[in-house]
Amino acid sequence: MEVSQAAQARGLGPLVSERQLANMRNRFLLWLVIALACLGLLIGVSAIGSKMSVFDAMYSVVRFIGLFFCFGMVFAIGTAIRTLVVGNRAYFVYSEGFVYRHNGKVRAFSWPETTGLQSVLGKRGDAAGKLSHYNLLVQGSEPIMIPIQIVNGRDEFLDHLMAALNRHGRPIT
């Protein structure tokens, strides 16, 4: 079922705002290409290092560069796998409700079915205590994670979502 059909079937009114995250396949392929590039560079650096003497001054530098590409490859593979797990997501704010699409599955909610918007703070490292994302709380359903995307100091999508929730008396914490 398409987003507009789901919104129309639930009587959610006109579209106010939408956020579609980057395509999962494109992100996966990008990280896979990065991993392969790191592998190629690691092999190239290893070939150079294998021709050097252990006592050569540049030997340690070449080994360090190889280690850098090795860790880069592992990070890129991990990120590519994470991209597959997260999947494709899109969010739509309508005047009378919210529609969420995840990997082709569309879910529509009217504002009375929502119980509020909850801010989520980071827990580790530099993100500790800083706003990470929001969870839209829906009756009888798992919270819907809504990422923050700041452009020119604002997140217009979240501004529209919060305004709609405020109009319908839903708490934002």
Buried (B, 14 or more C-beta within 10 A) or exposed (E): EEBBEBBEEBEBEEBBBBBEBEEBEEBBEBBBEBBEBBBEBBEEBBEBBEEBEEEEEEBEEBBEBBEBBBEBBEBBBEBBEEBEEBEBBBBBBBBBBBBBBBEEEBBBBBBEBBBBBBEBEEEEEEEEEEEBBBBBBBEEBEBBBBBEEEEEEEBEBBEBBBEBBEEEEBEEE
